[in-house]
Amino acid sequence: MFENREGQKLPEVTFRTRVDHEWLNVTTDDIFKGRTVIVFSLPGAFTPTCSSTHVPRYNQLTPTFKKHGIDEVICVSVNDAFVMNQWKAEQKADNVTFLPDGNGHFTEGMGMLVDKQDLGFGKRSWRYSMLVKDGVVEKMFIEPDLPGDPFEVSDADTMLVHIAPSAEKPSNVTIFTREDCQFCIDTKQLLLNTGKQYEELVLNRDYSEATLRAVSGESTVPQVFIDGEYIGGSEQLADYLQAAKAA
């Protein structure tokens, strides 16, 4: 079993990071002293669950966390700075700080360093998350000590429920567009004006016209989906947002 370190100070370590092609040493105090920070740690950059779920949801919810007193959200992995920087870019996770624990000193100090030699990984971090205030662990969610890579409690939604149970979660919005489409530009601005962040898929870059017809039954753009519901084009979106405002 892994030790829950609530009420304990974080280990004092120095992280070797890369900023603008230069090495930058960052200490535990630099990150945590006098601040409220969420940390989530995972087995490795570019690995399936970490890339498909763990990082994207924390990145999406970071603005919500910050509305409720969180200064920074940090992803820690036993990977070097080059790998972590490339992973952050690939994930487009601009809201999250990626912190390389290349030698595993922080992870070992947290009692979360595990042997994954059977996968060819060497020593890596167990999956967990924690809320840290002024360098002291206030709350810690540790995945159960089971075979494989359990992912049950260290997710962003569990952390948000702990910090702000009544917080409104952001909508999941996807908009299909094409380049040089004024209606698409206007629709994206309408979404932003109402506080809705979105994922944009661009014709012939991210999807084909056949894909659009398959998912929406339409071939014109823009086409908007919100929380799994097909909304339609720009006029339908305006009606949807007006109805939501009036409700």
BELMO-V103396 format. One record per backbone hydrogen bond with DSSP energy under -0.5 kcal/mol. CO is the residue of the C=O (numbers start at 0). NH is the residue of the N-H. If there is no record, write none. Layout:
CO	NH
CO	NH
This chain:
2	4
4	7
7	136
10	12
12	27
14	16
14	25
16	23
18	21
21	18
23	16
25	14
26	30
27	31
28	32
31	34
34	36
34	133
35	70
35	71
36	131
37	73
38	129
39	75
40	127
41	77
43	46
46	50
47	51
48	52
48	53
49	54
52	56
53	57
54	58
55	59
56	60
57	61
60	64
61	65
62	66
63	67
64	67
64	69
65	68
71	37
72	96
73	39
73	75
74	98
75	41
76	78
76	100
79	83
80	84
81	85
82	86
83	87
84	88
85	89
86	90
87	91
87	92
88	91
91	93
92	95
95	97
96	74
96	98
97	99
98	76
100	103
103	107
104	108
105	109
106	111
106	112
107	110
111	125
113	115
113	123
115	118
115	120
116	119
121	115
123	113
126	142
127	40
128	140
129	38
129	131
130	137
130	138
131	36
131	133
132	135
134	9
135	132
135	137
136	6
138	130
139	141
140	128
143	145
154	158
155	159
156	160
157	161
158	162
159	163
163	166
166	168
170	172
171	226
172	198
173	224
174	176
174	200
175	221
175	222
176	202
177	180
179	181
180	184
181	185
182	186
183	187
184	188
185	189
186	190
187	191
188	192
189	193
190	193
190	195
191	194
194	196
198	174
200	176
201	204
201	205
201	206
206	203
207	211
208	212
209	213
210	214
211	215
211	216
211	217
212	216
222	175
223	230
223	231
224	173
225	228
228	225
228	230
231	223
232	236
233	237
234	238
235	239
236	240
237	241
238	242
239	243
240	244
241	245
242	246
